[in-house]
Amino acid sequence: TIGAFVLGAVALLIAGSLFLGSGNLFKETNHFTLFFDGSVNGLSVGAPVKFRGVTIGRVTEVYAVMDVPTEEIQIQVQIEAEASAFRSVTGNSKQTEDIPVSNLVRDRGMRAKLKSQSFLTGQLYVDFDFYPGSPMTLVDFHTPYPELPTLPSDMERFQRAADQLANRLQNIP
């Protein structure tokens, strides 16, 4: 009798932790890969992935990848996006296969950028938006998930402009 009670309690603990603990057990997600040239200092696993301010997923992995022959190093960021974050105009959740990600990237210029989540802590998040006419550069390292194009963050662009200005000022006689 005690053995049956213990086995029942263990089974209930396992079932409870699976159903209540994860919260992601039955969510349909899509996985994508992003590559960033610059620093991702402040981006961590679990950081939100947003589309125009709406949280659509999270960062699942961040690591450096090196192409040994060319010695090119990129920062690879794996993300997962929840299909339930998108609704149709009728209010229904979109099915994963109905979301035209490749069309949004190719035709509308959807790109990912790193943005500041908090200036005090320096935390970053991944933000998607439309940048028509922006370059669509893909790294094309072999990855298990489709790659989505990225753009430099606003801070990176500011830093590059400041560096160029400093170089011009140094070259003035």
N, C-alpha and C positions, 0 to 999 in steps of 0.2 A: 504494500500500500504506500509506504514511504517512497519507494523507488518510482512508482507511477506519478506520485505528487511532484517529485523532483523533476522528472522528465517533462511533465506538463508545464511546470514553471519555466524550465529552460526553453521549451518550445514557444511559450508566450513571450518571453524576453526577446528571443530572436525575431519573432514575427513583429512585435512592437517596435523594435529598433529598425527593422527594415521599412515598415510602413510609416512610422512617425519620424524617425531620425533623418532619413535622407531627403524626403520631400521631392526628390527628382526621379523617383523610381519609375513613374509612368509618364513622364514628360517626353515628348518627341523633340529631339534636338538635332541640329545640323552642326557639323564641325568644319572649321575653316582654318587656313594657315595665313598668317601675315608676316611680312619681313620688314624690319625697320633698319635704316642705315645708321641712324644716330643712337644716342644713349636712350635707354628705357628705364633709367634710374627713377624709381618711384612707382613703377608698374609691377604689380605682384599677382600671383595666382589668386583668383577669386575676385579680382578687380572687375567692375561692371563693364559691359559692352553695351553701348547705347546707340540708338538711331535718332538723331535730332532730339536728344534729351530723354527718350523713352528707353528704359532698360530692356534689352532684348536677349541678354545672355551674360556670360562671364568668361574671364581668361582662365584657361585650364593649365597651360604650361608656358614657361618663358625660358629660353636658353640660347646660347651662342652656337652658331653653325659655321664651320670653316670648309671652304672648297680648297682642298690641299693643293692641287696643281696651280691654281691662280692665287692662293693665299688670301682670297676674299673672305671676309668675315661679316656675317649678317646676324641680326638678332631675330630669332624665330619665335613667334607668339602664336600659340594654338588657342582658338576660341570655340565656344559652343554657343549657338543661338537657338532660342526656343521658338518653335513654330507657332506656339500659342500666343506669342507677343504680337502677332500680326492678325488683323481682322479685315474682312472684306467690307465693302460699303453696306452690305446687308447686315453686318454685325456678327457674322459667323467667323469662327477661327479659320485661318487659312491652313490647308494641308501643306506639308513640306514641299511636295512636288509641284504645288501651284505657285510658289514664290519664285518669280523670274529673276533670280540673282544675277545670272549672266547678262540678261538684258539690262538690268539696272546698272551694272558695271559698264557695259559696252555703250549703251545708248544714252544713258542719263548721267554718266560720270560719277557713280557712287564710289567713294574712296574712304579709307580709314585713316584717322589721325589720332595721335596721342594728345589728350587735353588734361589740364590740371583739375583734379577733383578737389584739392584743398591746397591753398597757397601756404598755409601754416605747416602742414605735414609733408608737402611735396608729393602726395599721392597722385598717380595718374590713372586715367581710364581710357578705353578705346572708344572713339566716337566715329560713327558713320554719317556721312551727309553727301549731298550731290555737289560736285565741283565740275560743271561742264567745261570741256576744253582742257582739262588737266591731263598730264601725261599718264598713260597706263603702263607703268613699268612693273614687270614681274621678274622675280629672281630666277625662277624655274629650277630650284633645287628639287630633288625628288622628295615629295612629301606624301603622307598617306591621305591628306585632305586637300580639297581644292584651294588654290591660292587666290586671295583677294588683294587688289592693289592698295598701296598706302601712299600717303603724302607726308612730307616733313611737318613736324609740329610748328605752331606759330613761334614758339620759343627758339626752335632750331633755325627757322628762317631769319629771325631777328639776330641770332648769334652770327650766322653766316654774313648777313648784311653789315653787321658791326665789324667783323673781321676784314671784309673787303674795304670798308671805309678806313680802317686802321692801316691797311696795306697801302692804300692810295695816299694817305697823309704821310706815311714814312717815305714814299717815293718823290714827294714834292721837294724841290731843291731849296 
